Amino acid sequence: MLTFLVWLILFIICWPLAIIALILYPIVWLLLLPFRLLGFAIDLSLDLVRNIFMFPFRATSRA
């Protein structure tokens, strides 16, 4: 909602810039999507490694 209000203010102040932003936003989002997926995969991989190393300590503390 806040993004929409900022876009409306930009549209009122400078409508050509707002139209360009409206057109470029999906393109930039698509260009950044692989980096988000890569970050998600790296985060999951590091979580898996951390859980593998922490498993013996969890197993002994519950016994």
C-alpha positions in Angstrom: 0.0 0.0 0.0 2.8 2.4 0.9 4.5 1.6 -2.5 1.3 2.5 -4.3 1.0 5.8 -2.4 4.6 6.7 -3.2 4.0 5.9 -6.9 0.9 8.1 -6.8 2.9 11.0 -5.4 5.6 10.5 -8.0 2.9 10.4 -10.7 1.5 13.7 -9.5 4.9 15.3 -9.3 6.5 13.9 -12.4 4.3 11.6 -14.5 6.9 10.6 -17.2 9.2 9.3 -14.5 6.3 7.4 -12.9 5.4 5.8 -16.2 9.0 4.8 -16.8 9.2 3.3 -13.2 5.9 1.5 -13.8 7.3 -0.1 -17.0 10.8 -0.9 -15.6 9.7 -2.4 -12.3 8.6 -5.8 -13.7 11.8 -6.0 -15.8 14.1 -5.3 -12.9 12.1 -7.8 -10.8 12.6 -10.5 -13.4 16.3 -9.7 -13.7 16.8 -10.0 -9.9 14.7 -13.2 -9.5 17.6 -15.6 -10.2 19.7 -13.9 -7.5 16.8 -14.3 -5.0 16.5 -18.0 -5.9 20.3 -18.4 -5.5 20.2 -16.7 -2.2 17.4 -18.9 -1.0 19.3 -22.1 -2.2 22.5 -21.0 -0.4 20.5 -20.2 2.8 18.9 -23.6 2.7 22.3 -25.3 2.0 24.0 -23.5 5.0 21.0 -24.4 7.2 21.4 -28.1 6.2 25.2 -28.0 7.0 24.5 -26.3 10.3 21.9 -28.8 11.3 24.1 -31.7 10.3 26.9 -30.4 12.6 24.5 -29.6 15.4 22.7 -32.9 15.4 25.0 -34.8 17.8 24.7 -32.0 20.3 20.9 -32.0 20.1 20.8 -35.8 20.3 22.9 -35.9 23.5 21.0 -33.0 25.2 17.6 -34.7 24.8 18.8 -38.1 26.2 
